[in-house]
Amino acid sequence: MRSSALLVMLALPACAPTAPVEPVSLPLLGGYRDPADMCRRVGESAATIDYLDDAADLVGCPEGAENLGVFVTETGAVEVARLDGFILYSVPRR
């Protein structure tokens, strides 16, 4: 009886929801269009250095985000890479 109770207690943490994992190689900053935006500005790191541009913002959107087509159309974004579950876009500054 005692060992089965222990097994149940050990199994419970495995069922608990986990927080979303932040990508290790992407320094994500604030929301791109507003603070609640799922697409976020991306800062400089070893993984992003080749995608940075003085005339554009580097923006990362989760691969499964809804309305990515609308985001691309509205901002003129161009996909430059996919890293850590994010699509990286170069978005021209207006």
Secondary structure, DSSP 8 states (H G I E B T S, - for coil): -HHHHHHHHHHHHHHS-------SS--EEEESSSTT-SSEEE---TTTGGG-BTTEEEEEEETT-TTHHHHHHHHT-EEEEEETTEEEEEEE--
